[in-house]
Amino acid sequence: MSVRRVISYLIWPAVIVGSLLAAYWGFHAGLSTGLWAFAVSAANLILIVVLERFVPRVQGVDLFRDVQVPKDIGHGILVASFGRPLAGPLSVAAIAALGALDPFTVNAPHWPTHWPMPVQVVLCLLIWSFASYWTHRAFHRIGRLWWFHAVHHDASEMHVLKGNRIHFAEDLIRQFWMLLPLHMLGVPTMVLVWMSLWNNFEGALAHSNVDQRFPSFAHWVLPTPQNHVVHHAIDRELQDSNFGGVTPMWDILFGTYRHPVANPVTAVGIEASPVPNGFLAQLIFPLTPTRHVAVFEGVSGP
């Protein structure tokens, strides 16, 4: 086995474990939770950009030559500035409104805070991923919602900056519904921080153009980049599969899993995509008239 091949098998576990250990070190050292989480996430992103240069999965893909990168960054800034910050308070406000009707909703100690932190994080990720699976699936099944999600799928090549190429309204809606059960259960802030870090690290690798290899069985149990590439395939039937990010378990249970070995992907994106190239036009696109709905074959109407 060549050195390059060995490295490709080690990249995913090394980057994930190394990033998590770096986060733990900073938190244990008493550094600011928010600032250190941002620093580790930024370092993780930079590392993946470097890996894309030296061990690319697809030759010829280069984020520094991708004309859509300024738009990708723009969407990422809006997500970070509006989508994520607003979703949490809105979900808390919704729970407070429910609590006015049923005090048990917000007053009962539902979350097992006495469990070890790693176990709490795993439980949090399972609940989050279940909500993520169904919200993600809804954005594929409901025509009007798909128009928002199409901005994310309208990418003819995959690299690390595509992970945050999300319409901020989609992110706000999805984050609200995914955070709602966690806030209702009273998940501690630190557990949410670890969950967010995992999603940052895993999501960046899933969208990256880094050569990451796994034994065939691993795709059934891990959120491998190959699983996610199937989801981004230009084939619409494959796009409607592999909705889970944290784990493929929900796709397997609900019949939407497609193994990457059995479903090779030759191209990603949306065939004959009506999504415009301009940044402002992409923001407005989901609000445009229904003349575009025919393009999204297989999706129910608005």
PyMOL commands that set and color helices and strands:
alter all, ss='L'
color gray80, all
select helices_A, chain A and resi 3-28+33-54+69-101+104-107+117-141+143-153+160-164+168-185+189-207+216-220+225-231+236-239+249-253+279-287+290-295
alter helices_A, ss='H'
color red, helices_A
deselect
rebuild
show_as cartoon
